[in-house]
Amino acid sequence: MNIIMNVNSTTFVDQFRKANRMDNFSYDALLLLFNYLEDLSEDLQEPIELDVIALCCDYTESDYLSIAQDYMIDLADAEEDKQMEVVKEYLQDHGAFIGETTDCNFLYQNF
């Protein structure tokens, strides 16, 4: 039996809290993720299962320097004030960029 439950952003965040997964994302990133998944569900015209553990495996919030290191993005030729944009474009080119938090971290889908 499948039971579908519509959730709002508060319930979405609460599910991460209940699963002791608040260390995986900032509150700001969780709201970005919620909005992304809500839009995706509408685009697909089907519900998306709220699986907190799977979402923690599939998505990451990180600063641009860590992402550059993890994905071996060469920032040597980019001016320091352009490095963040280089990483953002890299994520966008790979279809992984979800959004940017207010503290300048990126939320992206792992690939």
Chimera marker file (.cmm) of the C-alpha trace (Angstrom):
<marker_set name="trace">
<marker id="1" x="0.000" y="0.000" z="0.000" r="1" g="1" b="0" radius="0.5"/>
<marker id="2" x="1.312" y="3.454" z="-0.899" r="1" g="1" b="0" radius="0.5"/>
<marker id="3" x="0.173" y="6.408" z="1.129" r="1" g="1" b="0" radius="0.5"/>
<marker id="4" x="0.921" y="9.824" z="-0.280" r="1" g="1" b="0" radius="0.5"/>
<marker id="5" x="1.128" y="12.768" z="2.088" r="1" g="1" b="0" radius="0.5"/>
<marker id="6" x="1.479" y="16.363" z="0.961" r="1" g="1" b="0" radius="0.5"/>
<marker id="7" x="4.017" y="18.248" z="3.055" r="1" g="1" b="0" radius="0.5"/>
<marker id="8" x="4.799" y="21.910" z="3.421" r="1" g="1" b="0" radius="0.5"/>
<marker id="9" x="8.256" y="23.341" z="4.033" r="1" g="1" b="0" radius="0.5"/>
<marker id="10" x="7.853" y="23.159" z="7.828" r="1" g="1" b="0" radius="0.5"/>
<marker id="11" x="6.934" y="19.464" z="7.747" r="1" g="1" b="0" radius="0.5"/>
<marker id="12" x="9.782" y="18.834" z="5.295" r="1" g="1" b="0" radius="0.5"/>
<marker id="13" x="12.344" y="20.382" z="7.662" r="1" g="1" b="0" radius="0.5"/>
<marker id="14" x="10.794" y="18.560" z="10.632" r="1" g="1" b="0" radius="0.5"/>
<marker id="15" x="11.356" y="15.216" z="8.900" r="1" g="1" b="0" radius="0.5"/>
<marker id="16" x="15.086" y="15.964" z="8.717" r="1" g="1" b="0" radius="0.5"/>
<marker id="17" x="15.037" y="16.934" z="12.392" r="1" g="1" b="0" radius="0.5"/>
<marker id="18" x="13.227" y="13.720" z="13.367" r="1" g="1" b="0" radius="0.5"/>
<marker id="19" x="15.775" y="11.672" z="11.382" r="1" g="1" b="0" radius="0.5"/>
<marker id="20" x="18.661" y="13.473" z="13.156" r="1" g="1" b="0" radius="0.5"/>
<marker id="21" x="19.876" y="14.803" z="9.784" r="1" g="1" b="0" radius="0.5"/>
<marker id="22" x="19.907" y="18.550" z="10.474" r="1" g="1" b="0" radius="0.5"/>
<marker id="23" x="23.714" y="18.488" z="10.211" r="1" g="1" b="0" radius="0.5"/>
<marker id="24" x="23.482" y="17.594" z="6.512" r="1" g="1" b="0" radius="0.5"/>
<marker id="25" x="21.943" y="20.892" z="5.413" r="1" g="1" b="0" radius="0.5"/>
<marker id="26" x="21.419" y="24.378" z="6.717" r="1" g="1" b="0" radius="0.5"/>
<marker id="27" x="17.837" y="25.533" z="7.158" r="1" g="1" b="0" radius="0.5"/>
<marker id="28" x="18.290" y="27.729" z="4.088" r="1" g="1" b="0" radius="0.5"/>
<marker id="29" x="19.481" y="24.753" z="1.998" r="1" g="1" b="0" radius="0.5"/>
<marker id="30" x="16.527" y="22.644" z="3.165" r="1" g="1" b="0" radius="0.5"/>
<marker id="31" x="14.147" y="25.315" z="1.917" r="1" g="1" b="0" radius="0.5"/>
<marker id="32" x="15.976" y="25.382" z="-1.427" r="1" g="1" b="0" radius="0.5"/>
<marker id="33" x="15.729" y="21.592" z="-1.604" r="1" g="1" b="0" radius="0.5"/>
<marker id="34" x="12.035" y="21.626" z="-0.716" r="1" g="1" b="0" radius="0.5"/>
<marker id="35" x="11.261" y="24.200" z="-3.422" r="1" g="1" b="0" radius="0.5"/>
<marker id="36" x="13.349" y="22.298" z="-5.968" r="1" g="1" b="0" radius="0.5"/>
<marker id="37" x="11.587" y="19.002" z="-5.215" r="1" g="1" b="0" radius="0.5"/>
<marker id="38" x="8.185" y="20.678" z="-5.255" r="1" g="1" b="0" radius="0.5"/>
<marker id="39" x="8.904" y="22.165" z="-8.700" r="1" g="1" b="0" radius="0.5"/>
<marker id="40" x="10.293" y="18.840" z="-9.928" r="1" g="1" b="0" radius="0.5"/>
<marker id="41" x="7.176" y="17.033" z="-8.751" r="1" g="1" b="0" radius="0.5"/>
<marker id="42" x="4.992" y="19.502" z="-10.644" r="1" g="1" b="0" radius="0.5"/>
<marker id="43" x="7.146" y="19.186" z="-13.779" r="1" g="1" b="0" radius="0.5"/>
<marker id="44" x="7.005" y="15.388" z="-13.634" r="1" g="1" b="0" radius="0.5"/>
<marker id="45" x="3.322" y="15.471" z="-12.676" r="1" g="1" b="0" radius="0.5"/>
<marker id="46" x="3.919" y="12.822" z="-10.055" r="1" g="1" b="0" radius="0.5"/>
<marker id="47" x="4.652" y="12.820" z="-6.345" r="1" g="1" b="0" radius="0.5"/>
<marker id="48" x="8.180" y="12.499" z="-5.004" r="1" g="1" b="0" radius="0.5"/>
<marker id="49" x="8.753" y="10.255" z="-2.020" r="1" g="1" b="0" radius="0.5"/>
<marker id="50" x="10.145" y="12.048" z="1.027" r="1" g="1" b="0" radius="0.5"/>
<marker id="51" x="13.068" y="9.799" z="1.921" r="1" g="1" b="0" radius="0.5"/>
<marker id="52" x="15.356" y="11.846" z="4.158" r="1" g="1" b="0" radius="0.5"/>
<marker id="53" x="18.251" y="9.390" z="4.011" r="1" g="1" b="0" radius="0.5"/>
<marker id="54" x="18.124" y="9.180" z="0.215" r="1" g="1" b="0" radius="0.5"/>
<marker id="55" x="18.008" y="12.963" z="-0.071" r="1" g="1" b="0" radius="0.5"/>
<marker id="56" x="21.058" y="13.221" z="2.190" r="1" g="1" b="0" radius="0.5"/>
<marker id="57" x="22.864" y="10.814" z="-0.139" r="1" g="1" b="0" radius="0.5"/>
<marker id="58" x="21.721" y="12.472" z="-3.356" r="1" g="1" b="0" radius="0.5"/>
<marker id="59" x="22.226" y="16.150" z="-2.466" r="1" g="1" b="0" radius="0.5"/>
<marker id="60" x="25.013" y="18.111" z="-0.809" r="1" g="1" b="0" radius="0.5"/>
<marker id="61" x="25.473" y="21.593" z="0.552" r="1" g="1" b="0" radius="0.5"/>
<marker id="62" x="29.036" y="22.835" z="0.428" r="1" g="1" b="0" radius="0.5"/>
<marker id="63" x="31.228" y="25.867" z="-0.155" r="1" g="1" b="0" radius="0.5"/>
<marker id="64" x="32.600" y="26.427" z="-3.644" r="1" g="1" b="0" radius="0.5"/>
<marker id="65" x="36.218" y="25.670" z="-2.731" r="1" g="1" b="0" radius="0.5"/>
<marker id="66" x="35.305" y="22.245" z="-1.345" r="1" g="1" b="0" radius="0.5"/>
<marker id="67" x="33.248" y="21.503" z="-4.443" r="1" g="1" b="0" radius="0.5"/>
<marker id="68" x="36.154" y="22.550" z="-6.672" r="1" g="1" b="0" radius="0.5"/>
<marker id="69" x="38.424" y="20.193" z="-4.761" r="1" g="1" b="0" radius="0.5"/>
<marker id="70" x="35.935" y="17.296" z="-4.741" r="1" g="1" b="0" radius="0.5"/>
<marker id="71" x="35.276" y="17.542" z="-8.497" r="1" g="1" b="0" radius="0.5"/>
<marker id="72" x="38.789" y="18.622" z="-9.480" r="1" g="1" b="0" radius="0.5"/>
<marker id="73" x="37.608" y="21.908" z="-10.973" r="1" g="1" b="0" radius="0.5"/>
<marker id="74" x="40.633" y="23.907" z="-12.042" r="1" g="1" b="0" radius="0.5"/>
<marker id="75" x="40.384" y="27.411" z="-10.598" r="1" g="1" b="0" radius="0.5"/>
<marker id="76" x="43.986" y="28.391" z="-11.364" r="1" g="1" b="0" radius="0.5"/>
<marker id="77" x="43.071" y="30.581" z="-14.349" r="1" g="1" b="0" radius="0.5"/>
<marker id="78" x="40.079" y="32.230" z="-12.670" r="1" g="1" b="0" radius="0.5"/>
<marker id="79" x="40.461" y="35.460" z="-10.769" r="1" g="1" b="0" radius="0.5"/>
<marker id="80" x="39.636" y="35.044" z="-7.093" r="1" g="1" b="0" radius="0.5"/>
<marker id="81" x="36.391" y="37.010" z="-7.370" r="1" g="1" b="0" radius="0.5"/>
<marker id="82" x="35.291" y="34.789" z="-10.305" r="1" g="1" b="0" radius="0.5"/>
<marker id="83" x="36.077" y="31.375" z="-8.801" r="1" g="1" b="0" radius="0.5"/>
<marker id="84" x="32.679" y="31.013" z="-7.195" r="1" g="1" b="0" radius="0.5"/>
<marker id="85" x="31.011" y="31.642" z="-10.557" r="1" g="1" b="0" radius="0.5"/>
<marker id="86" x="33.265" y="29.044" z="-12.255" r="1" g="1" b="0" radius="0.5"/>
<marker id="87" x="32.125" y="26.380" z="-9.778" r="1" g="1" b="0" radius="0.5"/>
<marker id="88" x="28.485" y="27.413" z="-10.126" r="1" g="1" b="0" radius="0.5"/>
<marker id="89" x="28.717" y="27.166" z="-13.932" r="1" g="1" b="0" radius="0.5"/>
<marker id="90" x="30.373" y="23.752" z="-13.634" r="1" g="1" b="0" radius="0.5"/>
<marker id="91" x="27.489" y="22.487" z="-11.517" r="1" g="1" b="0" radius="0.5"/>
<marker id="92" x="24.946" y="24.040" z="-13.883" r="1" g="1" b="0" radius="0.5"/>
<marker id="93" x="26.653" y="22.444" z="-16.898" r="1" g="1" b="0" radius="0.5"/>
<marker id="94" x="26.324" y="19.053" z="-15.205" r="1" g="1" b="0" radius="0.5"/>
<marker id="95" x="22.666" y="19.660" z="-14.337" r="1" g="1" b="0" radius="0.5"/>
<marker id="96" x="23.426" y="19.494" z="-10.642" r="1" g="1" b="0" radius="0.5"/>
<marker id="97" x="23.076" y="23.070" z="-9.349" r="1" g="1" b="0" radius="0.5"/>
<marker id="98" x="20.017" y="23.534" z="-7.137" r="1" g="1" b="0" radius="0.5"/>
<marker id="99" x="20.685" y="26.893" z="-5.541" r="1" g="1" b="0" radius="0.5"/>
<marker id="100" x="22.836" y="29.148" z="-3.410" r="1" g="1" b="0" radius="0.5"/>
<marker id="101" x="22.249" y="29.734" z="0.293" r="1" g="1" b="0" radius="0.5"/>
<marker id="102" x="22.405" y="33.122" z="1.955" r="1" g="1" b="0" radius="0.5"/>
<marker id="103" x="25.830" y="32.230" z="3.376" r="1" g="1" b="0" radius="0.5"/>
<marker id="104" x="27.159" y="31.505" z="-0.153" r="1" g="1" b="0" radius="0.5"/>
<marker id="105" x="27.118" y="27.714" z="0.010" r="1" g="1" b="0" radius="0.5"/>
<marker id="106" x="25.862" y="25.782" z="-2.980" r="1" g="1" b="0" radius="0.5"/>
<marker id="107" x="23.208" y="23.086" z="-2.857" r="1" g="1" b="0" radius="0.5"/>
<marker id="108" x="23.712" y="20.547" z="-5.617" r="1" g="1" b="0" radius="0.5"/>
<marker id="109" x="22.828" y="17.039" z="-6.700" r="1" g="1" b="0" radius="0.5"/>
<marker id="110" x="25.750" y="14.644" z="-6.388" r="1" g="1" b="0" radius="0.5"/>
<marker id="111" x="27.054" y="13.167" z="-9.612" r="1" g="1" b="0" radius="0.5"/>
<link id1="1" id2="2" r="1" g="1" b="0" radius="0.2"/>
<link id1="2" id2="3" r="1" g="1" b="0" radius="0.2"/>
<link id1="3" id2="4" r="1" g="1" b="0" radius="0.2"/>
<link id1="4" id2="5" r="1" g="1" b="0" radius="0.2"/>
<link id1="5" id2="6" r="1" g="1" b="0" radius="0.2"/>
<link id1="6" id2="7" r="1" g="1" b="0" radius="0.2"/>
<link id1="7" id2="8" r="1" g="1" b="0" radius="0.2"/>
<link id1="8" id2="9" r="1" g="1" b="0" radius="0.2"/>
<link id1="9" id2="10" r="1" g="1" b="0" radius="0.2"/>
<link id1="10" id2="11" r="1" g="1" b="0" radius="0.2"/>
<link id1="11" id2="12" r="1" g="1" b="0" radius="0.2"/>
<link id1="12" id2="13" r="1" g="1" b="0" radius="0.2"/>
<link id1="13" id2="14" r="1" g="1" b="0" radius="0.2"/>
<link id1="14" id2="15" r="1" g="1" b="0" radius="0.2"/>
<link id1="15" id2="16" r="1" g="1" b="0" radius="0.2"/>
<link id1="16" id2="17" r="1" g="1" b="0" radius="0.2"/>
<link id1="17" id2="18" r="1" g="1" b="0" radius="0.2"/>
<link id1="18" id2="19" r="1" g="1" b="0" radius="0.2"/>
<link id1="19" id2="20" r="1" g="1" b="0" radius="0.2"/>
<link id1="20" id2="21" r="1" g="1" b="0" radius="0.2"/>
<link id1="21" id2="22" r="1" g="1" b="0" radius="0.2"/>
<link id1="22" id2="23" r="1" g="1" b="0" radius="0.2"/>
<link id1="23" id2="24" r="1" g="1" b="0" radius="0.2"/>
<link id1="24" id2="25" r="1" g="1" b="0" radius="0.2"/>
<link id1="25" id2="26" r="1" g="1" b="0" radius="0.2"/>
<link id1="26" id2="27" r="1" g="1" b="0" radius="0.2"/>
<link id1="27" id2="28" r="1" g="1" b="0" radius="0.2"/>
<link id1="28" id2="29" r="1" g="1" b="0" radius="0.2"/>
<link id1="29" id2="30" r="1" g="1" b="0" radius="0.2"/>
<link id1="30" id2="31" r="1" g="1" b="0" radius="0.2"/>
<link id1="31" id2="32" r="1" g="1" b="0" radius="0.2"/>
<link id1="32" id2="33" r="1" g="1" b="0" radius="0.2"/>
<link id1="33" id2="34" r="1" g="1" b="0" radius="0.2"/>
<link id1="34" id2="35" r="1" g="1" b="0" radius="0.2"/>
<link id1="35" id2="36" r="1" g="1" b="0" radius="0.2"/>
<link id1="36" id2="37" r="1" g="1" b="0" radius="0.2"/>
<link id1="37" id2="38" r="1" g="1" b="0" radius="0.2"/>
<link id1="38" id2="39" r="1" g="1" b="0" radius="0.2"/>
<link id1="39" id2="40" r="1" g="1" b="0" radius="0.2"/>
<link id1="40" id2="41" r="1" g="1" b="0" radius="0.2"/>
<link id1="41" id2="42" r="1" g="1" b="0" radius="0.2"/>
<link id1="42" id2="43" r="1" g="1" b="0" radius="0.2"/>
<link id1="43" id2="44" r="1" g="1" b="0" radius="0.2"/>
<link id1="44" id2="45" r="1" g="1" b="0" radius="0.2"/>
<link id1="45" id2="46" r="1" g="1" b="0" radius="0.2"/>
<link id1="46" id2="47" r="1" g="1" b="0" radius="0.2"/>
<link id1="47" id2="48" r="1" g="1" b="0" radius="0.2"/>
<link id1="48" id2="49" r="1" g="1" b="0" radius="0.2"/>
<link id1="49" id2="50" r="1" g="1" b="0" radius="0.2"/>
<link id1="50" id2="51" r="1" g="1" b="0" radius="0.2"/>
<link id1="51" id2="52" r="1" g="1" b="0" radius="0.2"/>
<link id1="52" id2="53" r="1" g="1" b="0" radius="0.2"/>
<link id1="53" id2="54" r="1" g="1" b="0" radius="0.2"/>
<link id1="54" id2="55" r="1" g="1" b="0" radius="0.2"/>
<link id1="55" id2="56" r="1" g="1" b="0" radius="0.2"/>
<link id1="56" id2="57" r="1" g="1" b="0" radius="0.2"/>
<link id1="57" id2="58" r="1" g="1" b="0" radius="0.2"/>
<link id1="58" id2="59" r="1" g="1" b="0" radius="0.2"/>
<link id1="59" id2="60" r="1" g="1" b="0" radius="0.2"/>
<link id1="60" id2="61" r="1" g="1" b="0" radius="0.2"/>
<link id1="61" id2="62" r="1" g="1" b="0" radius="0.2"/>
<link id1="62" id2="63" r="1" g="1" b="0" radius="0.2"/>
<link id1="63" id2="64" r="1" g="1" b="0" radius="0.2"/>
<link id1="64" id2="65" r="1" g="1" b="0" radius="0.2"/>
<link id1="65" id2="66" r="1" g="1" b="0" radius="0.2"/>
<link id1="66" id2="67" r="1" g="1" b="0" radius="0.2"/>
<link id1="67" id2="68" r="1" g="1" b="0" radius="0.2"/>
<link id1="68" id2="69" r="1" g="1" b="0" radius="0.2"/>
<link id1="69" id2="70" r="1" g="1" b="0" radius="0.2"/>
<link id1="70" id2="71" r="1" g="1" b="0" radius="0.2"/>
<link id1="71" id2="72" r="1" g="1" b="0" radius="0.2"/>
<link id1="72" id2="73" r="1" g="1" b="0" radius="0.2"/>
<link id1="73" id2="74" r="1" g="1" b="0" radius="0.2"/>
<link id1="74" id2="75" r="1" g="1" b="0" radius="0.2"/>
<link id1="75" id2="76" r="1" g="1" b="0" radius="0.2"/>
<link id1="76" id2="77" r="1" g="1" b="0" radius="0.2"/>
<link id1="77" id2="78" r="1" g="1" b="0" radius="0.2"/>
<link id1="78" id2="79" r="1" g="1" b="0" radius="0.2"/>
<link id1="79" id2="80" r="1" g="1" b="0" radius="0.2"/>
<link id1="80" id2="81" r="1" g="1" b="0" radius="0.2"/>
<link id1="81" id2="82" r="1" g="1" b="0" radius="0.2"/>
<link id1="82" id2="83" r="1" g="1" b="0" radius="0.2"/>
<link id1="83" id2="84" r="1" g="1" b="0" radius="0.2"/>
<link id1="84" id2="85" r="1" g="1" b="0" radius="0.2"/>
<link id1="85" id2="86" r="1" g="1" b="0" radius="0.2"/>
<link id1="86" id2="87" r="1" g="1" b="0" radius="0.2"/>
<link id1="87" id2="88" r="1" g="1" b="0" radius="0.2"/>
<link id1="88" id2="89" r="1" g="1" b="0" radius="0.2"/>
<link id1="89" id2="90" r="1" g="1" b="0" radius="0.2"/>
<link id1="90" id2="91" r="1" g="1" b="0" radius="0.2"/>
<link id1="91" id2="92" r="1" g="1" b="0" radius="0.2"/>
<link id1="92" id2="93" r="1" g="1" b="0" radius="0.2"/>
<link id1="93" id2="94" r="1" g="1" b="0" radius="0.2"/>
<link id1="94" id2="95" r="1" g="1" b="0" radius="0.2"/>
<link id1="95" id2="96" r="1" g="1" b="0" radius="0.2"/>
<link id1="96" id2="97" r="1" g="1" b="0" radius="0.2"/>
<link id1="97" id2="98" r="1" g="1" b="0" radius="0.2"/>
<link id1="98" id2="99" r="1" g="1" b="0" radius="0.2"/>
<link id1="99" id2="100" r="1" g="1" b="0" radius="0.2"/>
<link id1="100" id2="101" r="1" g="1" b="0" radius="0.2"/>
<link id1="101" id2="102" r="1" g="1" b="0" radius="0.2"/>
<link id1="102" id2="103" r="1" g="1" b="0" radius="0.2"/>
<link id1="103" id2="104" r="1" g="1" b="0" radius="0.2"/>
<link id1="104" id2="105" r="1" g="1" b="0" radius="0.2"/>
<link id1="105" id2="106" r="1" g="1" b="0" radius="0.2"/>
<link id1="106" id2="107" r="1" g="1" b="0" radius="0.2"/>
<link id1="107" id2="108" r="1" g="1" b="0" radius="0.2"/>
<link id1="108" id2="109" r="1" g="1" b="0" radius="0.2"/>
<link id1="109" id2="110" r="1" g="1" b="0" radius="0.2"/>
<link id1="110" id2="111" r="1" g="1" b="0" radius="0.2"/>
</marker_set>
